Amino acid sequence: MDGGGAPGPVPVPRSGPALRLARLITELTAPAVLVPVLMITVGWHSTRGGVAGLGWALLAVIFVSGIPFAYIVGGVRRGRLTDHHVGQREQRRVPLLVGLCSVVVGLVLLVGFGAPRPVVALAVAGAVGLVVAVTVSHWWKMSIHSAVAAGAMVILVLTFGARLLVVAPLLALVGWSRVRLRDHTVPQVVVGALVGGLVAGVVFAALR
């Protein structure tokens, strides 16, 4: 979910290979895609490849990603939201608050039923990230695409080791796609990545 914010969208060219690539990268690295993949990966690893880990991950996915995204899709269909990336900053607050409430409910269930610590830590990191996103979005248009991508990279490195730093250049591609589509400026992308990486690094590392 990335917000707009400037009054009136800036016209974007509708064709060209660079634009098509930017759209593809934006869709493939959307929070609704990255979060479930990250949850399943961490959940599977938390039980050393056991089926139980996948079960915990799927429970987390429902509340951390599934319900919030379903709310956004419903808002788009009813005309309350411009698109599934929530392209206007003014429209972001309610979806983010719905997402935060859903994550909190999921977190209570995960803790109550004894989910593995890494899965709980990931859900807590998501909740903290949403609090930050709600706060910042009130005044400024930070890139949530970049925040989630950077946070995911940090969590994967903490889980599987520094060898996964080889994927770090992909963050630049995510940022490029958001700027190329004129959904964000370079500072908004950079700040999003820094905030996402910091929240993931501090919260997940402390609780896993």
TITORVO-842395 format. One line per 5 residues: number of its first residue (from 1); their letters; for each residue x, y, z of C-alpha. Coordinates in nm, 4 decimals. Each point is the difference from the previous one (the first is absolute). Example, Ala and Ser with C-alpha at 12.3 -4.5 7.8 and 13.67 -1.06 7.14 Angstrom:
BEGIN
1 = as = 1.2300:-0.4500:0.7800 | 0.1370:0.3440:-0.0660 $
This chain:
BEGIN
1 = mdggg = 0.0000:0.0000:0.0000 | 0.1620:0.3232:-0.1101 | -0.1627:0.3338:0.0452 | -0.0399:0.2980:-0.2232 | -0.0253:0.3307:0.1763 $
6 = apgpv = 0.0733:0.2791:-0.2429 | -0.3178:0.1701:-0.1213 | -0.0840:-0.1690:-0.3261 | 0.2055:-0.2824:-0.1481 | 0.2875:0.0850:-0.2314 $
11 = pvprs = -0.0694:-0.1316:-0.3530 | 0.1997:-0.3149:-0.0733 | 0.0901:-0.1203:-0.3501 | -0.2120:-0.3050:-0.0812 | 0.2421:-0.1966:-0.2131 $
16 = gpalr = 0.3621:-0.0946:-0.0360 | 0.2112:-0.2925:0.1241 | 0.1376:0.1897:0.3001 | -0.3481:0.0864:0.1199 | -0.1223:-0.3561:-0.0474 $
21 = larli = 0.2992:-0.1295:0.1959 | -0.0655:0.2511:0.2787 | -0.3628:-0.1131:0.0228 | 0.1049:-0.3657:0.0099 | 0.2536:0.0629:0.2786 $
26 = telta = -0.2551:0.2031:0.1952 | -0.2556:-0.2800:-0.0181 | 0.2465:-0.2778:0.0855 | 0.1423:0.1904:0.2981 | -0.3273:0.1321:0.1366 $
31 = pavlv = -0.0463:-0.0542:0.3770 | -0.2917:-0.2332:-0.0750 | 0.2482:-0.2257:-0.1826 | 0.3155:0.0372:0.2096 | -0.1609:-0.0371:0.3429 $
36 = pvlmi = -0.1589:-0.3447:-0.0605 | 0.3203:-0.1292:-0.1606 | 0.2045:0.1283:0.2941 | -0.2433:-0.1448:0.2550 | 0.0016:-0.3428:-0.1612 $
41 = tvgwh = 0.3786:-0.0003:-0.0303 | 0.0563:0.1002:0.3633 | -0.2731:-0.2343:0.1253 | 0.1437:-0.2950:-0.1891 | 0.3505:0.0756:0.1270 $
46 = strgg = -0.1209:0.0450:0.3599 | -0.0918:-0.3697:0.0222 | 0.2948:-0.1190:-0.2090 | -0.2149:-0.0721:-0.3001 | -0.2894:-0.1502:0.1931 $
51 = vaglg = -0.3608:0.0161:-0.1162 | -0.0961:0.1687:0.3276 | 0.2090:0.3015:-0.0925 | -0.1954:0.0406:-0.3223 | -0.3238:-0.0190:0.1973 $
56 = walla = 0.1107:0.2797:0.2336 | 0.1123:0.2032:-0.2995 | -0.3330:-0.0377:-0.1752 | -0.1837:0.1121:0.3135 | 0.2234:0.3057:0.0149 $
61 = vifvs = -0.0494:0.0694:-0.3715 | -0.3783:0.0110:0.0414 | 0.0184:0.2814:0.2556 | 0.3169:0.1808:-0.1063 | -0.0692:0.0048:-0.3732 $
66 = gipfa = -0.3228:-0.1742:-0.1028 | -0.2589:0.2006:0.1919 | 0.1656:0.3400:-0.0591 | 0.0341:-0.0659:-0.3730 | -0.3583:-0.1255:-0.0237 $
71 = yivgg = -0.1130:0.3276:0.1586 | 0.1987:0.1982:-0.2580 | -0.1373:-0.2018:-0.2920 | -0.3521:0.0541:0.1332 | 0.0677:0.3725:0.0292 $
76 = vrrgr = 0.1178:0.0149:-0.3607 | -0.3080:-0.1839:-0.1243 | -0.2288:0.2359:0.1920 | 0.1841:0.3042:-0.1289 | 0.1272:0.1140:0.3384 $
81 = ltdhh = 0.3624:-0.0664:-0.0955 | 0.1724:0.0904:-0.3254 | 0.1981:-0.3239:-0.0458 | 0.1369:-0.3006:0.1860 | 0.3229:0.1872:0.0770 $
86 = vgqre = -0.2108:0.2778:0.1571 | 0.1479:0.2674:-0.2217 | -0.1265:0.3007:0.1954 | 0.1587:0.0830:0.3346 | -0.3303:0.1305:0.1341 $
91 = qrrvp = -0.1546:-0.3447:-0.0481 | 0.2689:-0.1926:0.1857 | -0.0921:0.0550:0.3635 | -0.3091:-0.2216:0.0247 | 0.1511:-0.2972:-0.1903 $
96 = llvgl = 0.3144:0.0243:0.2125 | -0.2049:0.0112:0.3209 | -0.2059:-0.2992:-0.1161 | 0.3251:-0.1799:-0.0721 | 0.1360:0.0881:0.3439 $
101 = csvvv = -0.3116:-0.1304:0.1754 | 0.0144:-0.3211:-0.2024 | 0.3677:-0.0505:0.0843 | -0.0673:0.0540:0.3703 | -0.2778:-0.2616:-0.0033 $
106 = glvll = 0.2273:-0.2415:-0.1835 | 0.2799:0.0686:0.2445 | -0.2248:-0.0791:0.2969 | -0.0942:-0.3321:-0.1616 | 0.3610:-0.0854:-0.0828 $
111 = vgfga = 0.1188:0.0713:0.3547 | -0.3027:-0.1657:0.1592 | 0.0441:-0.3233:-0.1941 | 0.3776:-0.0120:0.0420 | 0.1329:0.0854:-0.3458 $
116 = prpvv = 0.3784:-0.0176:-0.0541 | 0.1860:0.3099:0.1121 | 0.1206:0.1000:-0.3498 | -0.3583:0.0039:-0.1296 | -0.1153:0.2080:0.2967 $
121 = alava = 0.2996:0.2314:-0.0423 | -0.0867:0.0498:-0.3651 | -0.3609:0.0856:0.0861 | 0.1145:0.2486:0.2646 | 0.2376:0.1608:-0.2484 $
126 = gavgl = -0.2923:0.0309:-0.2406 | -0.2135:0.1669:0.2668 | 0.2739:0.2481:0.0879 | 0.0557:0.0718:-0.3671 | -0.3694:0.0733:-0.0480 $
131 = vvavt = -0.0009:0.2387:0.2968 | 0.2901:0.1863:-0.1568 | -0.1700:0.0007:-0.3411 | -0.3261:0.1374:0.1431 | 0.1897:0.2746:0.1815 $
136 = vshww = 0.2209:0.1038:-0.2916 | -0.2797:-0.0174:-0.2567 | -0.1905:0.2680:0.1880 | 0.2600:0.2537:-0.1131 | 0.2145:-0.1541:-0.2731 $
141 = kmsih = 0.0028:-0.2600:-0.2754 | 0.2518:-0.2654:0.0981 | 0.0394:-0.2985:-0.2312 | -0.1457:-0.3062:0.1681 | 0.1163:-0.2148:-0.2913 $
146 = savaa = 0.3591:0.0922:0.0861 | -0.0596:-0.0327:0.3735 | -0.1369:-0.3535:-0.0289 | 0.2668:-0.1057:-0.2495 | 0.2818:0.1275:0.2231 $
151 = gamvi = -0.1569:-0.1520:0.3101 | -0.0372:-0.3347:-0.1757 | 0.3648:0.0044:-0.1046 | 0.1169:0.0754:0.3549 | -0.2153:-0.2780:0.1446 $
156 = lvltf = 0.1246:-0.2513:-0.2571 | 0.3598:0.0921:0.0782 | -0.0641:-0.0385:0.3736 | -0.1662:-0.3376:-0.0635 | 0.2275:-0.1553:-0.2604 $
161 = garll = 0.3250:0.1923:0.0321 | 0.1981:0.2726:-0.1738 | 0.0209:-0.1965:-0.3259 | -0.3458:0.1330:-0.0847 | 0.1435:0.3504:-0.0242 $
166 = vvapl = 0.0546:-0.0872:-0.3647 | -0.3666:0.0915:-0.0545 | 0.0534:0.3533:0.1329 | 0.0231:0.1522:-0.3514 | -0.3634:-0.1037:-0.0491 $
171 = lalvg = -0.0938:0.2809:0.2399 | 0.1294:0.2480:-0.2544 | -0.2280:-0.1553:-0.2621 | -0.3000:0.0359:0.2285 | 0.0842:0.3643:0.0616 $
176 = wsrvr = 0.0598:0.0621:-0.3696 | -0.3397:-0.1452:-0.0891 | -0.1815:0.2276:0.2452 | 0.1824:0.3085:-0.1253 | -0.0368:-0.1014:-0.3653 $
181 = lrdht = -0.3756:-0.0309:0.0457 | 0.0040:0.3415:0.1694 | -0.1678:-0.1380:0.3091 | 0.2930:0.1190:0.2134 | 0.3020:0.2232:0.0034 $
186 = vpqvv = 0.3503:-0.1272:0.0700 | -0.0030:0.1305:0.3630 | -0.3314:-0.1774:0.0651 | 0.1435:-0.3261:-0.1273 | 0.3246:0.0367:0.1963 $
191 = vgalv = -0.1755:0.0915:0.3249 | -0.2426:-0.2899:-0.0437 | 0.2864:-0.2446:-0.0407 | 0.1861:0.1392:0.3009 | -0.3071:-0.0087:0.2224 $
196 = gglva = -0.1016:-0.3495:-0.1097 | 0.3484:-0.1373:0.0471 | 0.0390:0.1648:0.3404 | -0.3337:-0.1231:0.1345 | 0.0672:-0.3540:-0.1219 $
201 = gvvfa = 0.3558:0.0005:0.1284 | -0.0875:0.1240:0.3473 | -0.3339:-0.1723:0.0671 | 0.0554:-0.3361:-0.1699 | 0.3552:-0.0331:0.1295 $
206 = alr = -0.1128:0.0735:0.3564 | -0.2928:-0.2443:0.0063 | 0.0926:-0.2940:-0.2236 $
